[in-house]
Amino acid sequence: MKKLFVTVAATAFMGMASSAMAEDCGTVTVAEMNWASAGAISQIDKIILENGYGCNVELVTGDTMPTFTAMNEKGKPDMAPELWINAVREPLDKAVAEGSLVVGGEILNEGGVEGFWVPTYIAEEHNIYTVKDALAHPELFKGAEDETKGAFFTCPTGWGCRINTGNLYRAFGFDNGDFELVDPGSAAGLDGSIARANERKEGWLGYYWAPTSILGKYDMTLLDFETPHDKKEWDTCTVIEDCPDPQPNSWVKSEVFTVVTDDFAKRAGPAMDYIKGRTWDNRTAGKVLAWMSDNQATNEDGAYYFLENFGDVWGEWVSPEVAEKVKSAL
């Protein structure tokens, strides 16, 4: 009888503790942004927060500006897991100073990266590691309509990056007659050109960004511009259509952090430690995105794939006790 009482009491205590944890964390609204890496991390957060910390997570559709504005002005949603803060830096700094928003961890610890890329096998075999190195070897980059020239793949017409890529193409001297600027026509065309070159072990040179599924699938090397980012030049010429005299410049790293409301930060308890501490690199994110692309997987599928196959990564984000709860739930 005494043993039964102890068992019932312990069970009741565990239930009360679990209830208290859920009450502390409560219901959390999390923005599920409309691009793959952010969509996957929001689903990862949902699984870990619910099973590891007793939260009740509600996912809501999000995008950078609408989500930030809603959080800043209305206090909802509670969390934006992957906010590219370069786009909202001034109002975000103001909101943080006023105490309405709190910046969590740097979810992409390498930031969002843009630039000119070549396949790594080309970089290693021919010692192509800088933009100037690529400029000196047009013969390595086939694919131009004029077969005597090297191909440089730009952004499709209509993309903002087409302007700065075109200006930098001229600034670094690719318009010297040895190269041809190639418009791939669409996102699928740009991805297809990278896939085709890698499958055939051919050269490829052009604009791309990370983290993305295509760079998770194929090993590509980001070329060094060998020049710092010049914001004044960028704002007055690099991003201006047909700037008459573009100068060498480079993209600035896009800082990508988690942002939460002050209300949630105050009631999150241990869950806030998780939100501040979790981070992944572009290669890991890219591998998950590549799997999602190859398998036509949902964001939720991608989350489970990550949690089941990258325990060494997310195990660093949580305590051993929380890790066991999440593993049991999987």
N, C-alpha and C positions, 0 to 999 in steps of 0.2 A: 504493500500500500504506500509506504514511504517512497519507494523507488518510482512508483507510478506518479506520485505527487511531484517529485523532482523533475520527472520527464515532462509532465504537463506544464509545470511552472517554467522550465527552460524553454519549451516550445512557445509558450505565451510571451516570454521575455524576448525571444528572437523575433516574434511577430511584431511586438511593440517597437523593437529597435528598427526593424525594417520599415515599419509605418512611420516612425519618427524621421528616418532618413528621407523617405519619400515626401513627407510633409515639409521638411527643410528645403528640399530641392523643388518640390511641387511640379506644376506643369510648365514645361519649357517650350516656347515656340522657336523653332530653328528654321532659318531660311535655306531652302534647297535651291541654290542658284542654278541657272540654266546652261551651265557648261560642265563638262564631264568631271574634271578634278574636284570642283566645288560640290557637285551633286554626290559624288562618291563619299567625300569626307562628311557631308551632312548625314548620310546614312550610317557611316561608321560611328559618328557621334551619337546617333539615336540608339544604336545597339549597345554601345558602351555605357552611355548615361542611364539607360533604362535598366540594364542588367547588372551593371557594376555599381551604380550610385542610387538606384531606386527612383530616378526621375520619371516623369510621364512626358514623353516628347511628342510634340505635334509639329510636323513638317509643313512649311508654307512655301509656295512658289516665290522665288526672289530673283533679283538682278541688282547690279551694283548701285546705281543711283536711286531707284525706287526703294530698295531695302534700307539703304543708309538714311534716306529722307524720312521714312516711316519710323525707324528706330530713334532718330534724332528728335522728331517732332511729336511722335505719338507713344514712344516707349515700347513699340512692338514692331517686329518680332524681338524676342529676347536675345537672339544671337545670330550673327552672320559668320559662319565658320571660315569662309575664304573671301575676305574683302581686299581688293586691290586698291590700296589706300592712296596711291599717287593721284587717282582720279578725284579723291575727296579730301585731300590732305588739309586744306585750310579749315573747312567746316568741321572736320574731325578733330583737329587740334583745339578748336574753340569748344566743341562739345566735351572733350576730355577735361579741358581747363575748368569748364563750368560744372563738371561732375555728373553729367547725364549719361555719358558713355565711357566704357572702360576697354582698353586695348589688352587683349589676351596674348597668347603665344604667336610666334611667327610661324604660321602653318606651313608655308613653303620656305624652308630655311635657306634656299639659294635664290629666292625671289622668282618672279616671272622674268624670263630671259628672252630677249629678242636679238636677232643679229643675222649674220651671214654664216652658213654652215656648209661643210663638205663631209662626205662619208669618212669615217675614221680610217678605213683601209687605205683611202687615198692620202689622207694626212700622214699616216705612218710610212707608207711606201715612198712618197715623194716629198716628205718634209714640208707639208703645206699646213702651217699653223697661224699665219697672219693673212690679212686681206691682201697685203702686198705680195705675199708668196703666191696666192691664187692668181693675182693679176699677171704675174710673170709666166704663167703656164696655161694659156687658153686651150692648148692641145689636149689637156686632160679632161676638159668639160664639154663633151659632145652633146648635141641635142638642138643646136641652132638650125634654122632653116638654111642658112648659108653654111655648108659643111666646113668651110675654111675658117670659121670663127668658133670661139667658145660660147657656150650657152650660159646665161645668167638668168635664173628664174626669179621673177618678181612676184608681188602680190597680184591677185586678180583685180581687174578693173572694178572700181567701186569700194575697195577696201582702203581704209585710211593709210595703211602702211605702204601702199603703192607709191604715194607721194614721197615719203621720206626715203624709201628704198631707191626710187629713181634719182633723187637728188644725191644720195650717197654714192650711187653707181657712177654718176658724173664726177663727184668730188674726188673719188679715189682713182679716176682715170680709166674706168672700164669702157668709156666711150671712145677709146683711142683707135678703134677700128678692128681690134682683135676679138672683141666680144659682141654678142647680140643680146639685147634685153628680151626675154621670153615671157609673155603673159600666158599663164597656164589656163586661163579662162574661168576657173572655179576652184573652190577648196578641194574638190575631188581630183581636179586636174593637177593641182600642186602636190597633193599627197601621192597621186599616181606616179608623178615624175620621180619622186624620191623612192618609192617602192620599186619601180622599174629599174632604176639605176642600181639600187642595192642588190636586187635579185640577180642582176646581170654582172655585178661587180664592176660597174662603169663609174665614171666621174659624174658628179653633180655639184652645182654651186648655186646658192641663192638664199633668199630670205626664209626664215621660219622662226618658231618660238617654242618655248618649253614652260611647263610640262604639257605634253601632248601624246596621243596614242602612237603617232607615227614615229616620234623620237623614242618612245618606249620600246618599239618593235625593232627599230634599226639604230645601230650605233653611229651617231653623227658627232662631228667635232665643231664647236663654235670657234670661229676665227677671231683672232685678236685684232681689234681696230688700231691698236698702238696709239691711241689718242684719247684723252679724257672727254667726258661728256661736257659740252659747252652749251649751257642752257640758253644763253642769249642767241647764239648762232642757231640753235635748234628752233627757238620760237620765231625768229625773224627770217629764217631761210629754209632750214632743213625740212620743215613741215609745210612750206609754202609751195603751191603748185608752180612749176617752171621758174623757181628762183634762179636768177641769171648767173650767180656766181657762188654755188654751194661749196663749202669748205669741208674737209674731213671732220667727221664727228662720230659719236657713238651713242647707242641707246643707253639710257639710264636704267639701272635695275629697278624693276617694279616690285615694291615691297608689298608683301601679302601677309596680312595678319588676321587673327580672329578678333572680332569686336562684339562686346556684349553690353547690354544696358546696365546702368548702375544698380537698378532694382534687382536684377537677376544676380549680379555679382555679390550683392549683400546676402542673398538667401541661398546661394548655390552650395555653400559649405565646401566639403572636400572635392566636389565636382569642379570647383573653380581651379583647384590645383591641376586637375587634368587638362582643363581648357588652356591654362597658361603654359603647360609643359609639353603638349603634344606637337609634333612637327615631323615632316618627312621631306626627303630631298626629291629633286625632279626626276631622277632615275627611277626611284621606287614608285612615285606617282605615275610615271610614264609606263612602267610595266603593268600596273593595274589598269590603266586606260587602254593599253594595247590588248590586254586580255578581254576587256569589255567590248572593244571594237571587233575583235576576231570572233567573239561569241554572241554578238548582238545583245549584249547583256544590259540590264537595267542598272541604275545607280545602286539599288539594294543588292543586286547580284554582285556588283563590284565590291561592295562593302564586305560581304561574306567571303568573297575570294581573298581579299586582303587580310581579313582577320584569321582565316584558316591557313594562309600561306606565308604571312609575314609577322609571325609571333615575336620574332626577335626585335622587330621595329616597334610595334605597339606595346609590347611588354615593358618597354622603357617608359611608357607614358603613364603607367598606373602602378599601384602597389601590388605585391604578389596576391593579396587577398582579393582585390578587384579583378586581377587577371584570371584567377580561378573561377570567379563567378561568371565572367564573360565566356571563358572556355566551356564551362558547363552549359551555358545557354546555347552555344554553337552546336 
